Amino acid sequence: MIVEVESNENCAAGFFARFKEAGLVRPVAQVRLYDRNPSGQW
């Protein structure tokens, strides 16, 4: 899997990473998305 984050106000330098497979492919059952609140907590 390849993850790329373009530079923005939260990550000035940007980020690019490549991860190795940890096992066999399996379907994704659920994804949780979180927004960061102004107090700095996720």
N, C-alpha and C positions, 0 to 999 in steps of 0.2 A: 504494500500500500504506500502511496506517496501522498504526503500532506504539504501543501504550500499555503502560507499566509503572506499576502502582500503587505508591504509596509503601510501603516495607518497610524492614527493617533494613539492607539493602544500598544503598537508594536513597531517602533520606528525602523528597526533594522530588517523587519520581515523574517520569515522562517521557512525553511525547506527541509523536509525529513523523509527518509525512506525506511520502511520497517520490513523485516523479514517475516515470513509466514510462521506462525507458532503451532500450526496444526492443520487439520483438514478444514476445508471451507464448510461453513454452516450458515443457514439463513439467519438474518437479524430479526428478532422477535419484537423488540421494543427499543426505542431511542428516547432519551430524556434531554430536553433542551433547557438550559438555565440562562437567565439574564442576570447581569451583575447589577446590584442596586447601588445607589449613590453613596451609601455608607461604606462601601468597599467589600461587602460580603457577596458570595455567590448564591 
